[in-house]
Amino acid sequence: MMTRRREFMGSLAAGLLGPRLAGAQTQGGQERSGSPSANAAPLPIRKAKTKTLFKSPEGYPNAIAVAPEGLWIAEQKSDNACLVDWNGKLLKTVKTESKNTSGMGVGGGYIWMGANAAPNGIFQTDMTSKTVTHRQVPLGGGGCHGVEYVDGKLWIAALRLRGILRVDAKTWEPEFLVPYSVPRAHGTAWVKDAIWMVIGNEQGAGLIKYDAATGRPLEMVQFSESDPDPHGLAWHDGALYSCDAGIHPGWPENKSPTHGYIFRIDLL
């Protein structure tokens, strides 16, 4: 099992350092800061300690976002957005038109649900369950895994682009792309000018942290085989939080013993 985990993290690190990042354009024949080179040092790999907290209201949490009242949870089967307090008590349910929701952001007075099934795209929904807009991911459409709302911008883990795309939430103009090269990319979380993203493959799961200004990968986190299977991601009060949807490509449904749970991630 240890060999499999080492192979998993090694393959991810090799893939992540390969692509040329969108923010690393050449100027006068010199690469800008943040561009990985062929001699880039391996990324630091940290471990994590996880703690299961409570089950989501419907049992299929595939995305999460922090709010002043608690935690918003996107339920994958119903595509409802459920607001709970930090003990898991249901406070509010907002119905959305998203399909197979795999990412969500909350901000500007709206819920932004990322659909990973037709009609795909991002559904902007108000707190009364009214769809305000439905727009495709810029530069090619397709599904998405991970949506984060930060200061009027959406960071979208776009599957077709294989990158985290920053989009202006009002004009819908694409602004910046952080390419990724991993078999499985999922939830994203904003932490102090950086973006964390869930990554993984059939051998295991982990996290990758990118500099939000340059797209440069900074560090990785390795989960143990006994940890929950991460999908969504959020940051709150010094810790990361995730959810185990119980649905994972190539796995029987609810294979993970912590399916349906929200859990805390403390980095070691």
C-alpha positions as CSV (number, residue, x, y, z in Angstrom):
1,M,0.0,0.0,0.0
2,M,2.8,2.4,0.8
3,T,4.3,1.8,-2.6
4,R,1.1,2.7,-4.3
5,R,0.8,5.9,-2.4
6,R,4.4,6.9,-3.3
7,E,3.7,6.1,-7.0
8,F,0.5,8.1,-6.8
9,M,2.2,11.3,-5.4
10,G,5.2,10.9,-7.7
11,S,3.1,10.7,-10.8
12,L,1.0,13.7,-9.8
13,A,4.1,15.8,-9.0
14,A,5.7,14.9,-12.4
15,G,2.5,15.9,-14.3
16,L,2.0,19.1,-12.3
17,L,5.4,20.5,-13.0
18,G,5.2,19.8,-16.7
19,P,2.8,22.3,-18.2
20,R,3.8,25.9,-18.8
21,L,1.6,28.1,-16.7
22,A,-0.7,30.8,-18.2
23,G,0.9,33.6,-16.2
24,A,4.5,32.8,-17.3
25,Q,4.9,34.7,-20.5
26,T,8.3,35.6,-21.8
27,Q,9.5,39.1,-21.8
28,G,12.7,40.0,-23.7
29,G,13.7,36.3,-23.8
30,Q,13.4,35.9,-20.1
31,E,10.8,33.8,-18.3
32,R,8.7,35.7,-15.7
33,S,8.7,34.6,-12.1
34,G,6.4,31.7,-11.5
35,S,7.3,29.7,-14.6
36,P,8.4,26.2,-13.9
37,S,11.6,25.1,-15.5
38,A,12.9,21.7,-16.5
39,N,15.0,21.7,-13.4
40,A,12.2,22.7,-11.0
41,A,12.6,21.3,-7.5
42,P,10.0,18.7,-6.4
43,L,7.1,20.1,-4.6
44,P,7.0,19.8,-0.8
45,I,4.5,17.0,0.2
46,R,2.7,17.4,3.5
47,K,0.5,15.0,5.3
48,A,-3.0,15.7,6.7
49,K,-5.1,14.7,9.7
50,T,-8.8,14.4,8.9
51,K,-11.8,14.3,11.3
52,T,-15.4,13.4,10.2
53,L,-17.9,15.9,11.5
54,F,-21.5,15.2,10.4
55,K,-23.5,13.9,7.4
56,S,-24.9,16.2,4.9
57,P,-28.8,16.6,4.9
58,E,-29.3,14.4,1.8
59,G,-26.1,12.2,2.0
60,Y,-24.5,13.1,-1.4
61,P,-22.4,16.2,-0.7
62,N,-20.2,17.0,-3.8
63,A,-19.3,20.6,-3.2
64,I,-19.1,23.0,-0.2
65,A,-18.7,26.8,0.5
66,V,-18.4,28.7,3.7
67,A,-20.9,31.4,4.7
68,P,-21.3,33.5,7.8
69,E,-24.1,31.3,9.1
70,G,-22.2,28.0,8.5
71,L,-21.6,25.8,5.5
72,W,-23.3,25.5,2.2
73,I,-23.5,22.0,0.7
74,A,-24.3,21.1,-2.9
75,E,-26.1,17.7,-2.9
76,Q,-25.1,15.8,-6.1
77,K,-28.3,13.9,-6.7
78,S,-30.9,16.5,-6.0
79,D,-28.7,19.5,-6.9
80,N,-30.1,21.3,-3.9
81,A,-27.9,23.8,-2.0
82,C,-28.3,23.2,1.7
83,L,-27.1,25.7,4.4
84,V,-26.2,24.0,7.7
85,D,-24.6,25.3,10.9
86,W,-21.3,23.9,12.1
87,N,-23.1,21.1,13.9
88,G,-24.9,20.0,10.7
89,K,-28.3,21.4,11.5
90,L,-30.2,22.3,8.3
91,L,-30.9,26.1,8.1
92,K,-32.1,26.6,4.6
93,T,-32.5,24.7,1.3
94,V,-32.2,26.4,-2.1
95,K,-33.3,24.5,-5.2
96,T,-31.3,24.9,-8.3
97,E,-31.5,23.9,-12.0
98,S,-27.9,22.6,-12.0
99,K,-27.3,18.9,-13.0
100,N,-24.8,16.6,-11.3
101,T,-23.4,19.5,-9.3
102,S,-19.7,19.2,-8.8
103,G,-18.7,22.6,-7.6
104,M,-20.2,25.6,-5.9
105,G,-19.4,29.1,-4.8
106,V,-21.4,31.6,-2.7
107,G,-21.0,35.3,-3.0
108,G,-22.5,38.6,-4.3
109,G,-25.8,37.4,-2.8
110,Y,-26.0,34.3,-5.0
111,I,-25.2,30.6,-5.2
112,W,-23.0,29.6,-8.2
113,M,-23.5,25.9,-9.0
114,G,-21.2,24.1,-11.4
115,A,-23.0,21.5,-13.5
116,N,-21.1,18.5,-14.6
117,A,-23.8,17.0,-16.8
118,A,-25.9,18.5,-19.6
119,P,-26.7,21.3,-19.9
120,N,-23.4,21.9,-18.1
121,G,-22.2,25.4,-17.2
122,I,-22.6,27.6,-14.1
123,F,-26.1,28.3,-12.7
124,Q,-26.4,31.6,-10.8
125,T,-29.3,31.2,-8.3
126,D,-30.7,33.7,-5.8
127,M,-31.7,32.8,-2.2
128,T,-35.3,32.2,-3.3
129,S,-34.4,29.4,-5.7
130,K,-34.7,31.6,-8.8
131,T,-32.2,31.0,-11.6
132,V,-30.7,34.4,-12.5
133,T,-28.3,33.3,-15.2
134,H,-27.1,30.0,-16.8
135,R,-23.8,30.4,-18.7
136,Q,-21.3,28.0,-20.2
137,V,-17.7,27.9,-19.0
138,P,-15.8,30.4,-21.2
139,L,-13.4,29.1,-23.9
140,G,-15.1,25.9,-24.7
141,G,-17.9,25.0,-22.3
142,G,-18.0,21.5,-20.8
143,G,-18.3,20.4,-17.2
144,C,-16.5,21.6,-14.2
145,H,-15.2,20.3,-10.8
146,G,-14.8,23.0,-8.3
147,V,-16.2,26.6,-8.2
148,E,-14.9,29.4,-5.9
149,Y,-16.3,32.9,-5.6
150,V,-13.7,35.5,-4.5
151,D,-14.2,39.3,-4.7
152,G,-16.4,39.3,-7.8
153,K,-14.5,36.6,-9.6
154,L,-15.2,32.9,-10.1
155,W,-12.4,30.3,-10.1
156,I,-13.7,27.4,-12.1
157,A,-11.9,24.0,-12.3
158,A,-12.9,23.5,-16.0
159,L,-12.7,19.9,-17.2
160,R,-12.4,20.7,-21.0
161,L,-9.7,23.3,-20.4
162,R,-7.9,21.2,-17.8
163,G,-7.3,24.3,-15.8
164,I,-8.6,26.6,-13.1
165,L,-10.2,29.5,-15.0
166,R,-10.7,32.9,-13.3
167,V,-13.8,34.5,-14.7
168,D,-15.4,37.9,-14.0
169,A,-18.8,37.1,-12.4
170,K,-20.6,40.1,-14.0
171,T,-19.1,40.3,-17.5
172,W,-18.3,36.6,-17.8
173,E,-14.9,37.5,-19.3
174,P,-12.1,34.9,-18.8
175,E,-9.1,36.5,-17.2
176,F,-6.5,33.9,-16.2
177,L,-5.9,30.2,-16.4
178,V,-3.9,27.9,-14.1
179,P,-3.4,24.7,-16.1
180,Y,-3.4,21.4,-14.3
181,S,-2.3,17.9,-15.3
182,V,-3.8,15.4,-13.0
183,P,-6.1,12.4,-13.5
184,R,-8.8,13.8,-11.2
185,A,-9.3,17.4,-10.3
186,H,-12.1,18.5,-8.0
187,G,-13.0,21.1,-5.4
188,T,-11.2,24.4,-4.9
189,A,-10.6,26.7,-1.9
190,W,-9.2,30.2,-1.7
191,V,-6.6,30.7,1.1
192,K,-4.6,34.0,1.4
193,D,-3.9,34.6,-2.3
194,A,-3.6,30.9,-3.1
195,I,-5.9,28.2,-4.5
196,W,-6.1,24.7,-3.1
197,M,-7.5,22.0,-5.3
198,V,-8.5,18.4,-4.6
199,I,-6.5,15.9,-6.8
200,G,-6.3,12.2,-7.1
201,N,-6.5,9.0,-9.1
202,E,-7.4,5.3,-8.5
203,Q,-4.5,4.9,-6.0
204,G,-5.5,7.7,-3.7
205,A,-6.3,11.4,-3.1
206,G,-4.5,14.6,-2.1
207,L,-4.4,18.3,-2.5
208,I,-2.4,20.8,-4.6
209,K,-1.8,24.5,-3.7
210,Y,-1.2,27.1,-6.5
211,D,-0.1,30.7,-6.2
212,A,-3.2,32.6,-7.4
213,A,-1.2,35.4,-9.1
214,T,1.2,33.3,-11.1
215,G,-0.3,29.8,-11.2
216,R,2.9,28.3,-9.8
217,P,2.3,25.1,-7.8
218,L,3.5,25.5,-4.3
219,E,3.0,22.3,-2.3
220,M,1.0,19.1,-2.2
221,V,-0.8,17.1,0.5
222,Q,-1.0,13.4,0.7
223,F,-4.0,11.6,2.2
224,S,-3.8,8.2,3.8
225,E,-5.9,5.3,2.5
226,S,-8.1,5.5,5.6
227,D,-9.0,9.1,5.1
228,P,-12.4,10.1,3.6
229,D,-12.6,10.5,-0.2
230,P,-12.5,14.3,-0.9
231,H,-14.7,16.1,-3.3
232,G,-15.6,19.7,-2.4
233,L,-13.2,22.0,-0.6
234,A,-13.5,25.1,1.6
235,W,-11.4,27.1,4.0
236,H,-12.6,28.2,7.4
237,D,-10.9,29.5,10.6
238,G,-7.5,28.0,9.8
239,A,-8.5,24.6,8.4
240,L,-9.7,23.1,5.2
241,Y,-13.0,21.3,5.0
242,S,-14.2,18.7,2.4
243,C,-17.0,16.3,1.8
244,D,-17.2,12.6,0.8
245,A,-19.9,12.3,-1.9
246,G,-19.9,8.5,-1.9
247,I,-19.7,8.7,-5.7
248,H,-16.3,8.3,-7.3
249,P,-15.5,7.4,-10.9
250,G,-14.7,3.7,-11.2
251,W,-15.8,2.8,-7.7
252,P,-19.0,1.2,-6.5
253,E,-21.4,3.7,-5.0
254,N,-20.8,4.4,-1.3
255,K,-17.6,2.4,-1.3
256,S,-16.0,4.9,1.1
257,P,-17.0,4.2,4.7
258,T,-17.4,7.9,5.3
259,H,-19.7,8.6,2.4
260,G,-22.0,11.5,3.0
261,Y,-19.9,13.1,5.6
262,I,-18.4,16.5,5.9
263,F,-14.9,16.4,7.3
264,R,-12.1,18.7,8.5
265,I,-8.5,18.6,7.2
266,D,-5.7,19.8,9.4
267,L,-2.3,20.1,7.6
268,L,0.7,18.6,9.3
